């Protein structure tokens, strides 16, 4: 009997050890997720604080005036005082969504098609997502399929949609500049791996982003 009892005790100890290891892994995963969410939240607060004042004043302007203000801000950031020459084509391109919306390394994981009206950029979670053109944040919401979503109106016939975000840095009504960080790559919603689902709409209709984006 003692032999069988010893075997039973050993089995119980093994099961208990496996259970403890499993719970330990769950706690580590939960801690890692919490730390990530805290980091994302901190970035959200920093960016939101920096832009709240500017966004409030821009919301009071009409679309043309907002676009002119964004252009002026862009020029002050990218052109030195002594160089006031900036071509008409360059200024008009500020609200054309032709900028790759990912900062850093990425891979195209899925291309545009009738069933998938977007371009998917696979990148590490937390990678910066940038606005493909200057404009105004039209909507920020959570979707069961697309996760955290942001839509930017470029104050012309174009709008862009950014989905599966870990977080959206701005709220509706905020003004954003071309190339400015607006969110972080995530794995929210129905997503098998971290990536950015990116759509370009022209006059309300989806178009192939690769027909507009500069390589």
Buried (B, 14 or more C-beta within 10 A) or exposed (E): EEEEEEEEEEEEEEEEEEEEEEEEEEEEEEEEEEEBEEBBEEBBEEBBEEBEEBBEEBEEBEEEEBBBBBBEBBBEEBEEEEEEEEEEEEBEBBBBBBBBBBBEEBEEBEEBEEEEBBBBBBBEBBBBBBBBBBBBBBBBEEEEEBBBBBBBBBBBEBBBBBBBBBBBBBBBBBBBBBBBBBBBBBBBBEBEEBBBBBBBBBEEEBBBBEEBBEE
